[in-house]
């Protein structure tokens, strides 16, 4: 089916479509779904009840009712990934579940739903949600530019612009200083990247050729370093250049899956988001990339990835589809693009020996603390 044939304008049209696929077993939809729900892995003990969804032996009606509830639901500041987590239990540590969501039929189903939900977030109907989030953010909204007449929809609010000067660039004249591309939680992924065969290093595996969509420049990063920059739903969702130089290649739309991280809760749960996670899954997810040639420090790649529910990563016009024959200058901190609503991250790649560690000057933030839970009262009788 073409994208046009998969585009629906109401949740009822979407439900009718997948019900028909199930009844006709279109592209093995029914076979794959039934096998997926028959092989559900138990949800770990201690999981927040608000993100639990029981998929064991769920019917097609259960699937349809879940999507209806998801479409009606509106995220708030603390529950932005709630339904993504609920859906992820369908394929959590479940090869049959992954086979379903990553099959042709499963991909078409999730593509259609993501597009439909995107239409909702692009419409004026989402304005009450904008108001709610702005109230929740309170004084933090002082950091952002509010368009004359206000935001037109939730997605416009979600990729809102900062006021000038709100994120000063560290050492703008020192090309050796790398800056964060976004408001992100930063983790080192790997310090010995492989080019072809994924290499196990500290539980991490990355195939650089695949991650960069077989770019002619992929070989530059063999033996190099990868760093992840994870964005949570409540933060600023534009991304910027980590270094200065010339963009020598870019691709704003590398096709890939929308769902299918078999242990998605592990990525986002706990205070140290994504630490020790196997990032090789993102070689197959919807993403873009650009490669910057620096003057003294080799090439640096930035790969914005749409984790879940992101229909695409969106580059500014000047950084789309660049080739080495027509490089484009870029300054450190310059805006490259933005994400619409959902989970997202940037992966940075550096050449061998160029980025040995994350260095933070004294007195600068290295993280935030969560309050320690008070001990439970002890009773004796």
C-alpha positions as semicolon CSV with decimal commas, in nm:
position;residue;x (nm);y (nm);z (nm)
1;X;0,000;0,000;0,000
2;X;0,114;0,355;-0,069
3;X;0,143;0,623;0,199
4;X;-0,166;0,786;0,053
5;X;-0,362;0,462;0,096
6;X;-0,243;0,433;0,457
7;X;-0,340;0,790;0,544
8;X;-0,666;0,808;0,739
9;X;-0,836;1,114;0,882
10;X;-1,030;0,965;1,176
11;X;-0,966;0,701;1,439
12;X;-1,274;0,513;1,317
13;X;-1,120;0,483;0,969
14;X;-0,799;0,352;1,124
15;X;-0,983;0,092;1,333
16;X;-1,189;-0,021;1,034
17;X;-0,869;-0,062;0,833
18;X;-0,683;-0,284;1,082
19;X;-0,997;-0,486;1,157
20;X;-1,019;-0,568;0,786
21;X;-0,649;-0,659;0,775
22;X;-0,704;-0,897;1,065
23;X;-1,018;-1,055;0,913
24;X;-0,846;-1,107;0,577
25;X;-0,506;-1,188;0,733
26;X;-0,360;-0,926;0,500
27;X;0,019;-0,975;0,478
28;X;-0,012;-1,223;0,769
29;X;-0,141;-0,949;0,999
30;X;-0,364;-1,185;1,203
31;X;-0,105;-1,464;1,217
32;X;0,171;-1,231;1,332
33;X;-0,046;-1,050;1,587
34;X;-0,186;-1,370;1,739
35;X;0,164;-1,515;1,767
36;X;0,288;-1,194;1,930
37;X;0,023;-1,189;2,204
38;X;0,068;-1,560;2,268
39;X;0,435;-1,505;2,355
40;X;0,415;-1,204;2,586
41;X;0,696;-1,174;2,842
42;X;0,589;-1,093;3,200
43;X;0,621;-0,728;3,299
44;X;0,895;-0,679;3,562
45;X;0,782;-0,649;3,922
46;X;0,778;-0,297;4,058
47;X;0,672;-0,139;3,726
48;X;0,465;0,176;3,765
49;X;0,101;0,062;3,731
50;X;0,018;0,366;3,516
51;X;0,236;0,236;3,229
52;X;0,129;-0,130;3,245
53;X;-0,073;-0,289;2,965
54;X;-0,149;-0,662;2,968
55;X;-0,118;-0,802;2,614
56;X;-0,120;-1,173;2,692
57;X;-0,367;-1,340;2,448
58;X;-0,524;-1,002;2,366
59;X;-0,784;-1,007;2,087
60;X;-0,803;-0,782;1,783
61;X;-1,079;-0,594;1,968
62;X;-0,836;-0,535;2,254
63;X;-0,583;-0,392;2,007
64;X;-0,846;-0,165;1,852
65;X;-0,968;-0,043;2,191
66;X;-0,609;0,030;2,291
67;X;-0,553;0,251;1,986
68;X;-0,887;0,427;2,048
69;X;-0,781;0,504;2,405
70;X;-0,435;0,619;2,292
71;X;-0,583;0,853;2,032
72;X;-0,823;1,012;2,281
73;X;-0,555;1,040;2,552
74;X;-0,361;1,363;2,591
75;X;-0,013;1,359;2,752
76;X;0,075;1,588;3,037
77;X;0,419;1,685;3,160
78;X;0,474;1,372;3,367
79;X;0,305;1,114;3,141
80;X;0,443;1,205;2,800
81;X;0,566;0,852;2,724
82;X;0,289;0,662;2,902
83;X;0,116;0,508;2,600
84;X;0,445;0,440;2,423
85;X;0,542;0,230;2,725
86;X;0,202;0,061;2,734
87;X;0,242;-0,038;2,369
88;X;0,601;-0,153;2,422
89;X;0,492;-0,442;2,648
90;X;0,356;-0,606;2,330
91;X;0,713;-0,665;2,214
92;X;0,909;-0,637;2,541
93;X;1,174;-0,913;2,524
94;X;0,938;-1,081;2,277
95;X;1,081;-1,182;1,939
96;X;0,732;-1,261;1,806
97;X;0,617;-0,914;1,914
98;X;0,910;-0,753;1,735
99;X;0,836;-0,962;1,427
100;X;0,480;-0,826;1,430
101;X;0,555;-0,452;1,468
102;X;0,849;-0,473;1,225
103;X;0,663;-0,673;0,960
104;X;0,516;-0,499;0,655
105;X;0,168;-0,511;0,809
106;X;0,287;-0,398;1,152
107;X;0,491;-0,114;1,004
108;X;0,194;0,001;0,797
109;X;-0,028;-0,008;1,106
110;X;0,210;0,201;1,318
111;X;0,287;0,439;1,029
112;X;-0,085;0,504;0,983
113;X;-0,146;0,561;1,354
114;X;0,156;0,789;1,396
115;X;0,039;0,994;1,099
116;X;-0,315;1,016;1,240
117;X;-0,190;1,121;1,582
118;X;0,036;1,375;1,412
119;X;-0,268;1,524;1,236
120;X;-0,431;1,563;1,576
121;X;-0,124;1,739;1,720
122;X;-0,111;1,965;1,411
123;X;-0,474;2,072;1,444
124;X;-0,634;2,356;1,642
125;X;-0,809;2,082;1,844
126;X;-0,480;2,038;2,031
127;X;-0,480;2,396;2,167
128;X;-0,628;2,299;2,508
129;X;-0,326;2,069;2,548
130;X;-0,094;2,361;2,468
131;X;-0,260;2,567;2,741
132;X;-0,225;2,281;2,989
133;X;0,147;2,231;2,919
134;X;0,218;2,604;2,934
135;X;0,049;2,621;3,273
136;X;0,254;2,323;3,390
137;X;0,578;2,483;3,269
138;X;0,491;2,808;3,445
139;X;0,784;3,049;3,464
140;X;0,998;2,821;3,243
141;X;0,794;2,952;2,949
142;X;0,981;3,282;2,999
143;X;1,270;3,115;2,811
144;X;1,067;3,075;2,492
145;X;0,936;3,286;2,207
146;X;0,556;3,286;2,197
147;X;0,436;3,379;1,846
148;X;0,204;3,673;1,803
149;X;-0,144;3,531;1,853
150;X;-0,005;3,227;2,034
151;X;0,085;2,879;1,914
152;X;-0,140;2,738;1,644
153;X;-0,126;2,375;1,765
154;X;0,058;2,141;2,000
155;X;0,338;2,048;1,761
156;X;0,421;2,415;1,706
157;X;0,439;2,454;2,083
158;X;0,646;2,135;2,118
159;X;0,927;2,257;1,893
160;X;0,905;2,608;2,037
161;X;1,199;2,846;1,990
162;X;1,417;2,978;2,267
163;X;1,465;3,350;2,313
164;X;1,808;3,470;2,193
165;X;2,080;3,415;2,452
166;X;1,893;3,156;2,659
167;X;2,152;2,886;2,578
168;X;2,492;3,058;2,559
169;X;2,744;2,861;2,353
170;X;3,051;2,749;2,547
171;X;3,384;2,879;2,410
172;X;3,244;2,985;2,071
173;X;3,593;3,062;1,935
174;X;3,755;2,740;2,062
175;X;3,695;2,467;1,804
176;X;3,819;2,197;2,043
177;X;3,514;2,245;2,268
178;X;3,216;2,025;2,178
179;X;2,873;2,147;2,295
180;X;2,555;1,954;2,358
181;X;2,328;1,954;2,052
182;X;2,012;1,973;2,265
183;X;1,868;1,986;2,616
184;X;1,967;1,628;2,674
185;X;2,080;1,354;2,908
186;X;2,428;1,258;2,782
187;X;2,577;0,906;2,791
188;X;2,894;0,764;2,638
189;X;2,794;0,472;2,415
190;X;3,115;0,332;2,274
191;X;3,482;0,426;2,241
192;X;3,584;0,170;1,979
193;X;3,329;0,186;1,699
194;X;3,310;-0,088;1,438
195;X;3,254;-0,020;1,072
196;X;3,077;-0,335;0,950
197;X;3,038;-0,614;1,201
198;X;2,892;-0,492;1,530
199;X;3,163;-0,513;1,796
200;X;3,067;-0,589;2,156
201;X;3,220;-0,320;2,378
202;X;3,080;-0,257;2,728
203;X;2,747;-0,409;2,612
204;X;2,729;-0,169;2,315
205;X;2,714;-0,252;1,946
206;X;2,700;-0,003;1,662
207;X;2,728;-0,064;1,290
208;X;2,846;0,276;1,168
209;X;2,782;0,206;0,800
210;X;2,422;0,118;0,874
211;X;2,374;0,406;1,115
212;X;2,497;0,649;0,846
213;X;2,298;0,478;0,570
214;X;2,616;0,352;0,395
215;X;2,767;0,699;0,369
216;X;3,097;0,725;0,183
217;X;3,238;0,888;0,500
218;X;3,140;0,610;0,742
219;X;3,493;0,465;0,745
220;X;3,622;0,784;0,910
221;X;3,457;0,678;1,237
222;X;3,605;0,329;1,267
223;X;3,758;0,297;1,613
224;X;3,600;0,628;1,714
225;X;3,358;0,736;1,984
226;X;2,978;0,752;2,003
227;X;2,779;0,962;2,249
228;X;2,403;0,962;2,304
229;X;2,201;1,274;2,387
230;X;1,849;1,173;2,497
231;X;1,565;1,425;2,497
232;X;1,272;1,377;2,732
233;X;0,927;1,505;2,626
234;X;0,920;1,817;2,843
235;X;1,240;1,981;2,717
236;X;1,340;2,206;2,428
237;X;1,319;1,993;2,112
238;X;1,534;2,172;1,858
239;X;1,883;2,039;1,793
240;X;2,201;2,231;1,711
241;X;2,551;2,177;1,575
242;X;2,794;2,041;1,839
243;X;3,096;2,180;1,650
244;X;3,180;2,428;1,376
245;X;3,297;2,340;1,026
246;X;3,140;2,245;0,693
247;X;2,852;2,005;0,646
248;X;2,981;1,770;0,376
249;X;2,689;1,527;0,367
250;X;2,337;1,507;0,505
251;X;2,018;1,307;0,474
252;X;1,713;1,431;0,665
253;X;1,499;1,121;0,617
254;X;1,647;0,770;0,650
255;X;1,345;0,539;0,656
256;X;1,309;0,298;0,945
257;X;1,077;0,157;1,209
258;X;0,855;0,367;1,435
259;X;0,829;0,109;1,713
260;X;1,015;-0,205;1,818
261;X;1,264;-0,138;2,098
262;X;1,232;-0,470;2,279
263;X;1,327;-0,321;2,616
264;X;1,214;0,040;2,573
265;X;1,133;0,082;2,946
266;X;1,500;0,015;3,028
267;X;1,600;0,310;2,809
268;X;1,391;0,566;2,996
269;X;1,338;0,429;3,347
270;X;1,558;0,526;3,639
271;X;1,753;0,843;3,700
272;X;2,040;0,756;3,463
273;X;1,846;0,745;3,139
274;X;1,992;0,517;2,876
275;X;2,311;0,428;3,066
276;X;2,449;0,090;2,955
277;X;2,178;0,058;2,687
278;X;2,240;-0,126;2,359
279;X;2,202;0,154;2,105
280;X;2,239;-0,074;1,804
281;X;1,859;-0,084;1,776
282;X;1,867;0,272;1,643
283;X;2,048;0,162;1,329
284;X;1,701;0,059;1,209
285;X;1,489;0,348;1,336
286;X;1,363;0,656;1,159
287;X;1,646;0,907;1,156
288;X;1,847;1,167;0,970
289;X;2,217;1,248;0,976
290;X;2,469;1,512;0,885
291;X;2,849;1,496;0,877
292;X;3,059;1,799;0,968
293;X;3,419;1,838;0,855
294;X;3,608;2,034;1,120
295;X;3,934;2,219;1,055
296;X;4,156;2,026;1,301
297;X;3,950;1,751;1,463
298;X;3,833;1,534;1,178
299;X;3,475;1,456;1,096
300;X;3,185;1,472;1,342
301;X;2,850;1,309;1,266
302;X;2,516;1,397;1,425
303;X;2,229;1,152;1,390
304;X;1,887;1,273;1,514
305;X;1,673;0,962;1,579
306;X;1,296;0,943;1,616
307;X;1,260;0,698;1,903
308;X;0,887;0,629;1,898
309;X;0,587;0,808;1,740
310;X;0,818;1,046;1,549
311;X;0,710;1,049;1,184
312;X;1,036;1,214;1,080
313;X;1,319;1,432;1,194
314;X;1,298;1,774;1,036
315;X;1,606;1,960;0,912
316;X;1,620;2,328;0,826
317;X;1,619;2,379;0,451
318;X;1,988;2,482;0,430
319;X;2,103;2,150;0,583
320;X;1,892;1,912;0,374
321;X;2,047;1,665;0,129
322;X;2,398;1,815;0,122
323;X;2,676;1,651;-0,081
324;X;3,055;1,682;-0,060
325;X;3,057;1,869;-0,390
326;X;2,856;2,153;-0,235
327;X;2,944;2,176;0,137
328;X;2,762;2,421;0,364
329;X;2,935;2,614;0,647
330;X;2,795;2,562;0,996
331;X;2,874;2,739;1,323
332;X;2,886;2,578;1,666
333;X;2,541;2,597;1,823
334;X;2,366;2,677;1,495
335;X;2,017;2,528;1,472
336;X;1,997;2,222;1,249
337;X;1,637;2,107;1,293
338;X;1,371;1,988;1,535
339;X;1,161;1,693;1,651
340;X;0,785;1,685;1,672
341;X;0,603;1,513;1,961
342;X;0,740;1,184;2,096
343;X;1,063;1,041;2,226
344;X;1,387;1,136;2,054
345;X;1,765;1,146;2,077
346;X;2,081;1,254;1,898
347;X;2,378;1,023;1,850
348;X;2,714;1,194;1,797
349;X;3,008;1,017;1,629
350;X;3,372;1,127;1,654
351;X;3,686;1,000;1,483
352;X;3,932;0,778;1,670
353;X;4,126;0,959;1,939
354;X;3,940;1,288;1,901
355;X;3,684;1,262;2,183
356;X;3,825;1,055;2,470
357;X;3,586;1,170;2,743
358;X;3,317;1,414;2,851
359;X;3,498;1,698;3,033
360;X;3,303;1,938;3,253
361;X;3,457;2,254;3,404
362;X;3,441;2,295;3,780
363;X;3,116;2,435;3,903
364;X;2,911;2,333;3,598
365;X;2,618;2,092;3,612
366;X;2,694;1,719;3,580
367;X;2,345;1,596;3,662
368;X;2,037;1,637;3,877
369;X;1,930;1,443;4,184
370;X;1,600;1,277;4,265
371;X;1,479;1,306;4,623
372;X;1,555;1,002;4,834
373;X;1,242;0,815;4,928
374;X;1,159;0,831;5,296
375;X;1,192;0,493;5,471
376;X;0,867;0,313;5,521
377;X;0,731;0,313;5,874
378;X;0,793;-0,002;6,074
379;X;0,510;-0,138;6,288
380;X;0,523;-0,406;6,557
381;X;0,240;-0,566;6,744
